[in-house]
Amino acid sequence: MSSYSMTGLKSLLKKEFLEHKTPFLYVPGVFVLLIFGTFFISLWRHEDNIKFVGLFVNPGEGIDLFNAFYSVSIVVWLGYLSLMLFVYFASSFSADRKNNALLFWKSIPVSDLEILGTKTIAGLVVFPIVIMGWALITAVFGYIILSAMSASSPILASLNSGTNLITTLNVELSSLVFITTALLWFLPVFAFVGMLGTVLRGWAIPAFILLMVMVSAIESILNFAIGGAISDMLFNRFEAPFQIVGDMMESVSSQVIESTIQIGDIVSVSNFAPNFLSQIDWTGMVVGWLFAAIFIYLASEYRRRRLAA
């Protein structure tokens, strides 16, 4: 009988974090340094252009720059997180075949299904929390830099209407809804590439890309047109959350420029959450979860029958 206690789960999640912390803990730090460094260089090189833009903005007619940039950064961080999780699932389901970690897993009273379940929880909970921590750290540094620059630059002060902390709180809550929904939407993709990784190991990602290209090519030949129903469904699985947010931002961008709507109105969780969630294909979401469960189960059975041999 398998004993999968909460203490055991925490230990296994900690092990997953320690083994895969580089792309989620260290690499984002390097990116943050590069982004801020590039920003300062760009600010120094294009100071005259910034002053020129400031001539056309009257005091008090700017926007909440901090929360505007913070909202955009959340989408960027989700893109990075999704890419890293794709690579994580492609490798982690079979990563313990490369060393003695497999002996560790086999020495504890958990099944292969529970092992892969732990890895899935790490991918959907632990690593997103780490990335969102980096997003918050970036926001804090960005706020400090923006406040200092606004205090010393009348031009930037005219562009910046000031930071509303209530709006910042709404950005946090809305980003939680956005990221949680997006990761659950991507779950069948992660599970499928994880299943491929269990069988093909390092060839999982090339095999995934090849399958996508083959499906699209076959449908194009059969339909005598680009793509088809299956291809559209697969590509929609990748882009739907980003497409929804992009359409939402496009619909209000002109209103933001004309100051007829404020950033706080857009990111307000009471506005964002119903608007965003209402555009999610919930039938497709649930069907995706079912396929993800099947993929994870098949991967666990392959591990149990083949990797232990």
N, C-alpha and C positions, 0 to 999 in steps of 0.2 A: 504494500500500500504506500502510495506516495504521500509524503508529508511536506506540504508547500505552505509553511507558516509565513506570517508577515515578517518575522525576523530573517528568515531565509530569503525572502523576496528582496528585502533591503540589501542583504549581503550580495546577492546576485546582481542587483542593479548597480551597486557600487563597483563590482568587478567589471561590468560592461562599461561604466563611465571611465574607469582607469585605463581600460584597454583601447578606448576610442576617443579619448579626450582631446587629442591634437587638433582635429578639424573643427571641433566645437568650442574649445576653450582657448587654444593658443593662436590658431590662424585668424579668427575674428579680431583678436587684439592687434595683430600685424596690419590687418585691413583698416582698422580704425586709425592707427597711426598714419598710414599712407593717405587715407582720405583727408584727415585734418591737415597733414603736411601739404598735400596738393591744394587744399582750399586756401591756405595762407599764401602759397606761391601764386595761385591764380589771382587772389585779392591784391597782391603786390604788383603783378604785371598789368592788371586791368583796372587800376584805381581810377583812371580818368573816365572810363566807360561807366563805372558805378556812379561817379559824381554827375555825369551827364544824365543818367536815368533819374537821379534824385531831383533834377530840376523840374521834372514833370509830375512830381508827386507832392501834393500840398500836405502840410503837417496835419496829422490826425486822419489822413485818408489811406494810410498804409494798411497792411494786414498783420495778423498774428504770425509773424515769420517762424517763430520757434515751433509752434504746434503744426504749422503747415509743413515744415521740413520734417518734423518728427513723424507725422502721418505718412509722408512719402517714404521715409526710412523704414517704417514697419513693413511696407510692401517689399522693399529691397531685402530686408532681413529674412522675410518669408521665402523669397526666391533662393537666397543662399541656403537657408535651412532645408528647403525641399531638395535641392541638389545634393547636399551633404547626406541627407537621409537616404536618398536614392542609392548613393555609393555605399552608405553604411549597411543597408539591408542587402545589397548585392554581395557584400563580403562577410558580414557578421554571421549569417546562418551557417557558414562553413569555415569561418576563420579559425576555429579551434582545431581544425585538421592540420594546421601548419606547425603546431607545437604540442607541448604536453597539456595544454588547456583542456583537451578532450578528456584526459584522464581525470582532471578536476571535476568536470561535469558528470562523468560516469561514476565518480566516487561519492556523489551526494544523492540522497533519496528523492530525486525528481525525474520525471519522464522527459523524453525529448520534446514532447508537445509543450510541457511547462517551460523547458529551456527556451524554446522559440517564442513562447508567450512572454517570457521575461525580456527577451531581446526586443520584441515588439513594443512592450511597455516602455522600455528605455528609449526607443526611437520616437514614440509618440508623447512622452511625458518628460523624461529626464533631460534629453538633449534640447528640446524646445525651450525648457526653462532656462538652460544655460545661455542659449542664444538670445532670449528675451532679456536676460540679465545684461548681456552686452549691449542690447538696444537701449536699455535704461541708462547704462554707463555713458554711452554715446550721447544720449539726450542731456544728461547732466553736464557733460563737458561742453556740449553745444550751447546749452543755456548760459553757462558762465561766460563763454566766449562772445556770444551774441549780446549779452547784457553789457559786458565791458566795452564792446565796439559801439553799441548804440549810445552809451554814455559819453564816448569820446568823439563820435562822428555824427554831426547834424544830418548828414545825408542818409546814413543808415537809420537814424532815429526817425526820419520822415517816412521811410519805407516800412518801419516796424511800428504797428499800432500798440504794441505791448503784449505781454504774455498773460493769459488768463489761466490760472491754475485749475479752475473748474473744467476748462476745455481740455487741459492736460489729463485730468482724471478721466474724462470721457474718451480721450484717445486711447488710454490704457485699457479701459473696459471694451471699447469697440475693437481694439486690436486683439484682445483675448477671444472675442467672438469670431473674428476673421481668421485668426491662425488656427484655433481649435477646429472650426468647420473645414478649413482648407486641408488640414492634415488628415482628418477623417475622410475627406473626399479622395485624397491621394492614397489612402490605405491599401486598396487592391493593387495599385501599381507597385507600392513598396513590397507587398507580400508576394507578388508574382516574380519580381526580380530577385527577391530573397529565395524563392523556390528554385529559380534558375541557378542562383549562386550555390545552393546546396548540391546540385548535380554537376554544374560546369565550373564552379569556383571562379577563377579570374576571368573566365570568358563570359560571365553572366551579362555584363553590360553590352559587349559587342553582340551577343546573341539576342538580347532584348531589342537593340536597334535594328538588327537584321530582320527579326520577326515583324517589327513595325513596318519596315520598308516593304517586306514581302506581302503583307496583308494589303497595304496601300496599292502596290503594283498589281496584284491579282484582281482587286476590285476595279482598278482603273481599266484593266484589259476587259473584264467582264462587262463593265458598264459603258465602255468606250468613252470615258470621261475621267477627269481627275478625281480620285478618291471614291468614296461610297459610304453607305450607312455605317458599316463597322469601323472604317477609318475615321469618320467624323466622330463616332462615339468615343474612340480611343483618344483622339486628339482633344476632344472636349474634356476628357478626364484630366488632362494636363493643364489646360488653360482656363477652365471655367471660373474658379475663384478670382483670378487676376482679371479676366475679361469682365466679370460683373463689377468689380471695383473700378476698372477703367471706364466702363460705361457710366457708372455713377458719377465719377469725377468729371467726365466730359460734359455731362448734362448740366453741371453747375459751375463749370469753369468760367464761363462768361459772366455769370452773376457775381462770382468772387471778384473778378477784375473790376466790375462796375460797382462793387461794394453794396449790392442789393441783398447779399447773403453773406454771413460771416462764417469763418472756419468752424467756430463752435457749433453752428447749426448743422454743418455737414457731418462732423465726427461725433455729435451727440449720440450716445448709445441708444437713446429712445428713438432716434431717427434712423441711425445706421443699421442697427440690428434687425428691425422688422423689414427694412428695405432690402438688405443683403440676404437675409434668410429666406425671404419670400421668393427670391430668384434662384434658389438652389433647387436642383432636381432631386427631391427627397426619395422618390422611388429609385432613381439611379444610385443614390447614396446607400440605401439599404441593400440593394442588389449587390453593390460593390463590397459591402461588409460580408455578405454571404460568400462571395467569391474569395475574399481575403481569408476567411476562415478555412475554406477548402484548400487554398494554396498553402497556408501554414500547416494544416494537418498533413497534406501530402509531403511537404518538406520534412516534417517530424517523422513520418513513417519511413522515408528514405534514409534519414539519419539512423533511425532505430535498426533498420534491417541491413544497411550497407556500411555505415561508418563504424559500427561496433565490430565489424568483422575483421 
